[in-house]
Amino acid sequence: MIVRLDPLAAAPSLIREWQRSSVVLTSGFDPSVAELVKIRASQLNGCANCINIHTYMARQSGESEERINLVAAWQDAPCYSDRERAALGWTEALTRLSEEHTHVNAYEELKAHFTDEEQVALTMTIIVINGYNRIAVGFGGWADPAAIKAQAAAAA
């Protein structure tokens, strides 16, 4: 990985505000489902940094290796609930919005398993992780997951 730019050094107030906002925007959603969603979006976006961070975070919160390893094939893996499948389907639909136009079908599943407020919270989580993916991939970023966890705790 070639680090092109350190966004925190280049624009500290903007990045700190993004980090603060992201903590606020994602704080109201189920943490277990959120980590699976963050891993899956990061896989789709090819963001090694965020895959590394969120698999670490998932393990730290008690997620099993089986479920972490199988998230890339969630449609065929028997270890996810219907609710988790709806969240992962919504994640894929929004992350690949311009590619497949599957969001209408994915929304029907989402609606069946999430309240209106949860739908918004999940969507905000997807928006935030896609943003982080673009920052990390675009600038060639790499961060230590333990340091990210400490920063998130400090920002909260």
C-alpha positions in Angstrom: 0.0 0.0 0.0 1.3 3.4 -0.9 0.3 6.2 1.5 -0.5 9.1 -0.7 -1.7 11.6 1.9 -2.3 11.6 5.6 -5.7 13.3 5.8 -5.5 13.9 9.5 -2.2 15.8 9.0 -3.5 17.7 6.0 -6.9 18.7 7.4 -7.1 17.9 11.1 -10.3 19.8 11.9 -12.2 18.2 9.0 -11.1 14.7 9.8 -11.7 15.1 13.5 -15.2 16.4 12.7 -15.8 13.5 10.4 -14.7 11.1 13.1 -16.9 12.8 15.7 -19.8 12.8 13.4 -19.4 9.2 12.4 -19.4 8.1 16.1 -22.6 10.1 16.6 -24.3 8.8 13.4 -23.5 5.1 14.0 -24.0 5.0 17.8 -27.7 4.2 17.7 -27.4 0.9 15.9 -26.9 -2.8 16.9 -23.1 -3.1 17.3 -23.0 -6.8 16.2 -24.8 -6.2 13.0 -22.9 -2.9 12.4 -19.6 -4.7 12.4 -20.8 -7.3 9.9 -22.1 -4.5 7.7 -18.8 -2.5 8.0 -16.8 -5.6 7.1 -19.0 -6.4 4.1 -19.0 -2.9 2.7 -15.3 -2.7 3.1 -14.9 -6.0 1.2 -17.0 -4.7 -1.6 -14.9 -1.5 -1.7 -11.6 -3.3 -1.5 -10.6 -1.4 1.6 -7.9 -3.6 3.4 -7.6 -1.0 6.1 -11.3 -1.1 7.1 -11.5 -4.9 6.7 -8.6 -5.1 9.2 -10.1 -2.6 11.6 -13.6 -4.1 11.6 -12.7 -7.7 11.8 -10.6 -6.8 14.8 -13.5 -4.8 16.3 -15.9 -7.7 15.6 -13.6 -10.1 17.4 -13.2 -7.7 20.3 -17.0 -7.6 20.7 -17.2 -11.4 20.7 -18.1 -12.2 17.1 -17.1 -15.7 16.0 -14.4 -16.4 13.5 -16.9 -18.4 11.4 -19.3 -15.5 11.0 -16.4 -13.0 10.3 -14.9 -15.4 7.7 -18.2 -16.1 6.0 -19.6 -12.6 5.7 -18.3 -12.4 2.1 -20.6 -15.3 1.3 -23.5 -14.4 3.6 -26.2 -15.4 1.1 -25.1 -19.1 1.4 -23.8 -19.3 4.9 -26.3 -20.7 7.5 -24.9 -18.7 10.4 -26.8 -15.4 9.9 -30.3 -14.5 11.0 -32.9 -13.1 8.6 -32.4 -9.7 10.3 -28.6 -9.9 9.6 -29.3 -11.0 6.0 -31.6 -8.0 5.5 -28.9 -5.7 6.8 -26.2 -7.3 4.6 -28.5 -7.1 1.6 -29.2 -3.5 2.2 -25.5 -2.9 2.6 -24.7 -4.4 -0.7 -27.5 -2.6 -2.5 -26.4 0.8 -1.2 -22.7 0.2 -1.6 -23.3 -1.0 -5.2 -26.0 1.5 -5.9 -24.9 2.4 -9.4 -24.1 -1.2 -10.4 -27.1 -3.3 -9.8 -30.2 -1.3 -8.8 -31.2 -4.0 -6.3 -32.1 -1.5 -3.6 -35.9 -1.9 -4.2 -35.9 -5.6 -3.4 -33.4 -5.2 -0.6 -35.6 -2.5 1.0 -38.5 -4.9 1.2 -36.4 -7.3 3.2 -35.0 -4.4 5.3 -38.6 -3.2 6.1 -39.6 -6.7 7.3 -36.9 -6.8 9.9 -36.1 -3.2 11.0 -38.1 -0.4 12.5 -38.2 2.9 10.6 -35.6 4.3 13.1 -33.4 1.3 12.7 -33.5 1.6 8.9 -32.2 5.1 9.2 -29.5 4.1 11.7 -28.4 1.2 9.5 -28.3 3.4 6.4 -26.2 6.0 8.3 -23.8 3.2 9.3 -23.5 2.2 5.7 -22.9 5.7 4.5 -20.2 6.2 7.2 -18.3 3.1 6.4 -18.4 3.8 2.6 -17.0 7.2 3.4 -14.2 5.8 5.5 -13.5 3.2 2.7 -13.1 6.1 0.2 -10.8 8.0 2.5 -8.6 5.0 3.2 -8.5 3.6 -0.3 -8.2 7.1 -1.9 -5.3 8.2 0.3 -3.7 4.9 0.9 -4.4 4.9 4.6 -3.6 2.3 7.1 -4.3 2.4 10.8 -3.7 0.2 13.8 -7.1 -1.2 14.9 -6.3 -0.8 18.6 -5.4 2.9 18.0 -8.7 3.4 16.2 -10.6 1.8 19.1 -8.9 4.1 21.5 -9.7 7.1 19.3 -13.4 6.1 19.0 -13.6 5.7 22.8 -12.1 9.2 23.3 -14.4 10.8 20.8 -17.5 9.3 22.3 
